[in-house]
Structure formats: structure tokens, C-alpha cells
Amino acid sequence: MVTTVDLDTAQVRAFVYAAQELHFGRAAGRLAISQQALSKRIARLESLLGTELFERRGHGVDLTEAGRRFLEPARRALAAADDAVAAMVSTGRPLRVDVWGHLYAPMRTLAQVAGQTQHPERKLELELGHGRDLPTVMTALLHGDIDAAFGRVHPPLPPGLTHHLVRLEPVDAVLSADHPLAAEPTLRPEQLRTSVLWAPGALSRLDFLRRFADHFDVRERAGSVNLGLAHFLTEVAEHPRRFSLLPADVPLPEIPGLRFVPLVDPTPLYAWSLLWRTGNVHPGLSGLAAACAAEAGRSRWLEYDPSRDWLPEQPKGDAVVG
């Protein structure tokens, strides 16, 4: 027999904020209530659930094992409650969309479809954010801070999130004009094995570049600090053995001493996806997804041929094979 417990949203919200901060005072400040009121809400929730959710220690708190198990379902329940309220009272607010992978200019693709989305009898309003990376954006989605996001998605995704492939973009090699291969009209990825892959950060956080290097046996890898595309490309141009990868349509600054060479046999493809939280009822979300699908069809963004193209992971049901 399953026991039904009716949760109080205010108590669940107090728990989630305290779990994020691991400090009752800071969580209370975010909720604009007293620390005593927050402590009471959490105590009532613990009493209702019949277990302690926090271990109080020193100047902060830690989650108990039960608290860790409860955290993700609590976040989803809170997001669902917020969505239910939004469906009734906030249907006119802008769709909050975030992007990541800024060096690859995700906004150029999103901007191409955003103006075509229609919200009953008017253009859809977007409110744009600037997430740092996929984990940051996923957290914002699960917390209900944003409605959707756009960038490269790679597994694993936490429960409660879903994504739809929007675009498969060919990738070019960018290298110094002094590189031994700079005069080639095209390059095969395997020809770059003895070059140095230059990355805008740690490869452990750059899934596409890391998988490319692993797959094509590029053993020399080095990273920099991401200070923007112009700075990054200048660093590539300064060394005759460096190369990196950029989607073919990225708007490029004028940097002397660079060559951009198409990659073939196979052509690496960078996968752009729309990501959102399951159950989000904002009326603009379906419009944005439909506009992405329509533009992908017009511009043939999802064509993929495994005999000539390379993807770190195989597309599932979205791409056109042929």
C-alpha cells in the first residue's frame, strides 16, 4: 500500500533553497523570510516525511542520505508547481531562453528562428540569458529559472530534462598560416594527428573537442583561458603547429595569419539542440520548438550521412540519413 503525503510547497521550497546554499541564513535571505521561519518550515517537512533531511554542523548544514534522495524529486515537484501557477497567471511573460558554448556563437542560430515563432496573434517575446556551460544551464532549467536553452547537449542528462536536435553544423579546421598543412584545400581529420589541438579551456569540460581528439588520435593537446573568439584565434595564429575547430558559419573576426580549411572524409558535425524541462507549459516553448524544426527543414540542417560525416554520438530519429 502506497502512503500519500500532501507536501506544502513553501516547505519544499525552503528545503530546496537550504540544500542549494547549505546554510539556513543565506537560504532564508533568498526567500525573504527569517531564519527562524525557514527552520520551522524544514522541521515541519522533516516531521511529515518522518526523517531528518539535514545534519546541522558548525556554521552550516549538510544533507543527510535521505536529504540527498529527496533533493531532485523536490526540485521537480517545485518546478511543476511553478509551471502550474505560470500557466494561470504568467502566460504573457517572455520565454526565458539561455545559451551556452559562446565561442561557437549559438545566438546566430537561435536568432535565425526566433523571429519566426508565433505566439497567438503576435511574435513570441524572448528573454535571453548567458549560461557558462551545460551543467550551469541544466541547473537553471531544473530550478525553473529559465524555460529553455540552446547549445550542444551530451549525456548524461538528469531526470526531468529533454532535448530535440535542431542543427548539425559542419566543422572547419582553423590553423596558423605557417602550419605545414595550411595550403591544403581540404583536410582529413587524421592529417591533424601530429598537430597540437588548442582548446579554449580544459578539455575535460569541452566534450566535442575531447571526443574529436580521442577518436582521431590527436595526442598533443593544450588549453588556454576563454577570453573570447578574437583572443583565442590570435593564440592559434601565433604557433605553427596549433589547430582548433570551429563550426563553419561562425562569424569570424579579422585575425592575420590564420587559415580556415574544410574537413572531409569524414566531416565532423557539431550538434545544436533545444533543451527544456519536461512539463514546462509556457505557451511559447512549443512555438520555438516548431520554428526550429521548420527552419531545420528549410535549411537542411539535419542531413547526416554516416559514410561521410562524423558525430561523437549518433543522432536519434531527428537527422535525415542519405
Buried (B, 14 or more C-beta within 10 A) or exposed (E): EEEEEEBEBBBBBBBBBBBBBBBBEBBBBEBEBEBEEBBBBBBBBBEEBEBBBBEEEEEBBEBBEBBEEBBBEBBBBBBBBBBEEBEEEEEEEBBBBBBBBBBBBBBEBBEBBBEBBEBEEEEBEBEBBEBEBBEBBBBBBBBBBBBBBBBBBBEEEEEBBBBBBBBBBBBBBBBBEBBEBBEBEEBBBEBBEEBBBBBBBEBEBBBBBBBBBEBBEBEEBEBBEBEEBEBBBBBBBEBBBBBBBBBEBBEBEEBEBBBBBBBBBBBBBBBBBBBBBEEBBBBBBBBBBBBBBEBBEEEEBBBBEEEEBBBBEEBEEBBBEE
